[in-house]
Amino acid sequence: MTTLSIVEARNGLAEAINRVSYGGERVVFARRGKPVAALVSPEDLALLQKIEDAEDVRAAARALKEYDRNPAAFKSLDEYLVGREVEA
């Protein structure tokens, strides 16, 4: 993994993109030595999104299990929305 400062990234963005798209590298952009962003291939991004989706499914399954154990502990949507402003 390559780390570039923001100044280096600004001056060499095309090269960083080539390293990611053709070399399969991951590039981290840092400001004052702290990582602030990353450049990854579309394949890596798709993999990250699949991982996030799988975690969302696991979280939903846990919530449904909890609801099945004790439905009275949960509010209905109507109860939840009382007093809240909802944008359409």
C-alpha positions as a printed Julia matrix, in Angstrom:
88×3 Matrix{Float64}:
   0.0     0.0     0.0
   1.31    3.41   -0.96
   0.79    6.51    1.16
   0.91    9.96   -0.4
   0.61   13.35    1.2
  -2.14   15.58   -0.12
   0.49   17.69   -1.91
   2.0    14.58   -3.51
  -1.47   13.42   -4.49
  -2.31   16.78   -6.03
   0.89   16.75   -8.06
   0.71   13.08   -9.0
  -2.95   12.13   -9.1
  -2.74   10.62  -12.6
   0.17    8.43  -11.5
  -1.71    7.35   -8.36
  -4.75    6.43  -10.45
  -2.55    4.4   -12.81
  -0.94    2.57   -9.88
  -4.4     1.59   -8.66
  -6.01    0.78  -12.0
  -3.07   -0.96  -13.68
  -0.9    -2.08  -10.77
  -3.6    -3.19   -8.37
  -2.19   -1.01   -5.61
  -4.15    0.79   -2.94
  -3.18    4.39   -2.31
  -3.79    6.2     0.96
  -3.84    9.99    1.07
  -2.56   11.53    4.28
  -2.75   15.0     5.75
  -0.11   15.79    8.35
   0.74   12.11    8.46
  -2.85   11.02    9.18
  -4.76    8.92    6.63
  -7.77   10.89    5.36
  -8.83    9.04    2.19
  -7.98    6.08    0.01
  -8.0     5.28   -3.68
  -8.94    1.69   -4.52
  -9.84   -0.24   -7.64
 -13.47   -0.72   -8.63
 -13.04   -4.41   -7.75
 -11.87   -3.54   -4.22
 -14.76   -1.1    -3.84
 -17.25   -3.77   -4.94
 -15.76   -6.18   -2.4
 -16.04   -3.59    0.38
 -19.67   -2.98   -0.56
 -20.4    -6.73   -0.46
 -18.82   -6.95    2.99
 -20.95   -4.01    4.19
 -24.08   -5.59    2.69
 -23.34   -8.89    4.42
 -22.91   -7.09    7.76
 -26.24   -5.29    7.21
 -27.93   -8.66    6.62
 -26.37  -10.07    9.81
 -27.5    -7.01   11.8
 -31.04   -7.33   10.43
 -31.1   -11.03   11.32
 -29.97  -10.21   14.87
 -32.68   -7.55   15.17
 -35.35   -9.96   13.92
 -34.18  -12.6    16.39
 -34.39  -10.06   19.21
 -37.87   -9.04   18.08
 -38.98  -12.69   17.98
 -37.73  -13.11   21.57
 -39.53  -10.05   22.93
 -41.83   -8.18   20.52
 -43.28   -6.06   23.34
 -39.91   -4.37   23.78
 -40.19   -2.79   20.34
 -42.29    0.19   19.25
 -44.45    0.13   16.16
 -43.47    2.53   13.4
 -46.44    4.74   14.29
 -45.33    4.87   17.94
 -41.76    5.62   16.91
 -42.81    8.48   14.64
 -44.98   10.27   17.23
 -43.47   13.71   17.76
 -40.87   13.28   15.03
 -40.84   15.29   11.86
 -40.62   13.03    8.83
 -39.46   14.31    5.46
 -41.03   12.79    2.38
